[in-house]
Amino acid sequence: QSELIARAKTAINKGIRYKLGAGGMNPNAALPSNANKQCDCSGFVCWILGLSRKTNIPFYGRYGGWIYTDSMVADVNSSAGIFERITIPEPGCIVVYGAGGAIGHVGLVSKVSNGQMDKVIHCSSGNDRHFNDSIQETGPQIFNRPDTVWGRFVG
């Protein structure tokens, strides 16, 4: 999982701005963003995992082939997709919550201390506002919610 963290870190402070629905289409690109240097959280995580956010992975067929926060939560909570649910976060796992009527969010856990998330690399509008760069490694506060789940990528 350390290779996922290393890949995620290559996108920090590259001037990528937050745009919902943007980025993550080309897993082979040097950065997760689209041509306008824009990306969102699920596009970023798809790129880290080497996936396009628009996929033919069978589990995601019921979501029109799209990998996004709600479909990731459903995947983590099933036994049929590309993520295995874990109850204690570990470096290199995803941390995600669904929209639930608002907006969902996903990131990659980069540091764990005593079974608790310490650092998460994620793409967010908040990061964009605070750092003029949407992809940052921050504390896990935004994910401290009762509906947050963790998933290990199993492909």
Backbone torsions as a table, in degrees:
resi	resn	phi	psi	omega
1	GLN	NA	-15.0	-179.8
2	SER	-65.6	-27.3	177.3
3	GLU	-68.0	-31.2	176.0
4	LEU	-67.5	-42.2	178.9
5	ILE	-64.6	-43.6	179.6
6	ALA	-61.0	-43.5	178.5
7	ARG	-63.2	-44.6	-180.0
8	ALA	-58.5	-41.7	-177.4
9	LYS	-65.4	-23.6	-179.9
10	THR	-68.1	-15.7	-177.3
11	ALA	-98.4	-4.8	-179.8
12	ILE	-70.8	137.7	176.3
13	ASN	58.1	40.3	176.5
14	LYS	-106.0	12.6	176.4
15	GLY	75.8	23.3	179.5
16	ILE	-82.6	127.7	-178.6
17	ARG	-96.9	155.1	-178.6
18	TYR	-81.4	130.4	170.9
19	LYS	-147.0	119.3	-179.6
20	LEU	-58.1	129.7	178.6
21	GLY	86.8	-0.7	-175.5
22	ALA	-100.3	155.1	173.2
23	GLY	79.5	175.3	174.6
24	GLY	75.3	14.2	-179.1
25	MET	-86.9	-30.5	-176.7
26	ASN	-116.3	101.5	-177.3
27	PRO	-68.1	-14.6	-179.1
28	ASN	-94.2	-3.5	-179.9
29	ALA	-68.8	156.7	179.7
30	ALA	-68.2	-28.8	178.7
31	LEU	-132.7	158.8	-176.0
32	PRO	-77.1	-11.3	-170.6
33	SER	-79.0	165.7	173.4
34	ASN	-81.3	-173.8	-177.0
35	ALA	-61.3	-25.8	179.1
36	ASN	-89.0	12.8	-178.2
37	LYS	57.6	46.9	178.1
38	GLN	-123.3	150.2	-179.7
39	CYS	-159.7	162.0	170.1
40	ASP	-125.0	179.9	-172.4
41	CYS	-61.9	-45.5	-177.2
42	SER	-74.0	-33.2	174.6
43	GLY	-61.7	-41.5	178.6
44	PHE	-62.5	-48.5	-178.1
45	VAL	-65.8	-39.6	176.6
46	CYS	-58.1	-45.5	180.0
47	TRP	-61.2	-43.3	178.3
48	ILE	-56.0	-42.2	-175.6
49	LEU	-80.1	-4.2	-179.9
50	GLY	78.3	28.4	-178.9
51	LEU	-119.2	155.3	166.9
52	SER	-87.7	143.4	178.9
53	ARG	-67.3	-16.9	172.7
54	LYS	-106.8	115.6	-166.6
55	THR	-134.5	164.1	172.3
56	ASN	-107.9	14.7	175.0
57	ILE	-59.9	124.0	-171.8
58	PRO	-51.0	-42.0	-178.0
59	PHE	-54.7	-36.6	-173.7
60	TYR	-84.0	-1.5	177.6
61	GLY	-57.6	-38.0	-179.4
62	ARG	-70.6	-8.6	177.3
63	TYR	-110.8	24.7	-180.0
64	GLY	69.7	16.1	-179.4
65	GLY	85.6	6.0	-176.5
66	TRP	-95.2	134.4	172.4
67	ILE	-99.2	113.2	179.0
68	TYR	-147.5	179.8	-169.4
69	THR	-56.5	-47.4	-177.8
70	ASP	-63.8	-40.8	-179.8
71	SER	-71.2	-30.4	175.8
72	MET	-67.8	-42.0	177.7
73	VAL	-60.8	-45.0	178.9
74	ALA	-61.1	-39.9	178.7
75	ASP	-63.3	-51.1	-179.6
76	VAL	-56.3	-36.7	-177.4
77	ASN	-85.6	2.1	177.5
78	SER	-113.0	-179.3	175.3
79	SER	-116.9	17.5	-170.7
80	ALA	-112.8	-8.8	-171.6
81	GLY	-99.7	-143.9	-175.0
82	ILE	-106.4	-0.8	178.2
83	PHE	-119.6	142.8	174.6
84	GLU	-107.2	127.2	-179.3
85	ARG	-68.7	135.6	174.0
86	ILE	-126.2	153.0	-175.9
87	THR	-100.0	-18.0	177.2
88	ILE	-120.5	125.7	-177.8
89	PRO	-62.6	150.3	176.9
90	GLU	-138.9	151.6	178.3
91	PRO	-56.2	132.3	178.9
92	GLY	93.6	-4.4	176.6
93	CYS	-87.6	163.7	173.5
94	ILE	-90.2	152.5	171.7
95	VAL	-124.4	128.1	-171.3
96	VAL	-149.1	146.9	166.2
97	TYR	-136.2	151.4	-176.0
98	GLY	-85.7	175.2	-175.1
99	ALA	-68.4	-43.0	179.4
100	GLY	49.9	41.0	179.3
101	GLY	91.9	-12.9	179.4
102	ALA	-118.5	-112.8	178.2
103	ILE	-136.6	136.7	177.9
104	GLY	-88.4	176.1	178.8
105	HIS	-154.7	147.7	178.4
106	VAL	-143.4	146.9	176.3
107	GLY	-151.6	179.4	178.7
108	LEU	-112.0	123.6	178.3
109	VAL	-70.1	125.1	-177.7
110	SER	-109.7	-19.5	178.8
111	LYS	-149.5	136.3	179.3
112	VAL	-127.8	137.0	175.2
113	SER	-129.9	125.6	178.5
114	ASN	51.5	42.6	176.5
115	GLY	75.6	8.8	179.8
116	GLN	-118.5	144.9	175.3
117	MET	-63.4	133.9	177.4
118	ASP	-110.6	-41.8	-179.3
119	LYS	-139.6	144.7	178.0
120	VAL	-135.1	135.8	173.7
121	ILE	-99.2	121.4	-175.8
122	HIS	-151.1	159.8	178.7
123	CYS	-107.2	119.9	-177.5
124	SER	-148.1	159.0	175.6
125	SER	-66.4	-33.2	177.4
126	GLY	-63.7	-44.7	175.3
127	ASN	-59.7	-42.7	-178.8
128	ASP	-59.4	-45.4	179.5
129	ARG	-64.5	-44.1	-174.4
130	HIS	-79.3	-33.0	-172.2
131	PHE	-119.6	0.7	-172.0
132	ASN	53.5	30.3	-179.3
133	ASP	-159.5	120.5	-170.4
134	SER	-77.8	-18.7	-176.8
135	ILE	-103.9	115.0	-177.4
136	GLN	-143.6	160.2	169.6
137	GLU	-101.7	118.0	-175.0
138	THR	-130.8	178.6	169.1
139	GLY	-66.5	168.5	-173.3
140	PRO	-90.1	9.4	-168.6
141	GLN	-51.9	-41.9	-176.7
142	ILE	-61.0	-22.6	-178.8
143	PHE	-96.6	1.0	180.0
144	ASN	-79.0	77.6	-178.3
145	ARG	-137.5	153.5	-178.4
146	PRO	-68.2	-20.6	-177.6
147	ASP	-97.0	8.0	178.2
148	THR	-73.0	137.3	174.9
149	VAL	-128.4	158.6	177.6
150	TRP	-116.7	142.3	178.4
151	GLY	-137.9	137.6	175.3
152	ARG	-93.6	129.1	178.9
153	PHE	-71.8	122.0	179.6
154	VAL	-117.6	-1.1	175.0
155	GLY	77.0	NA	NA
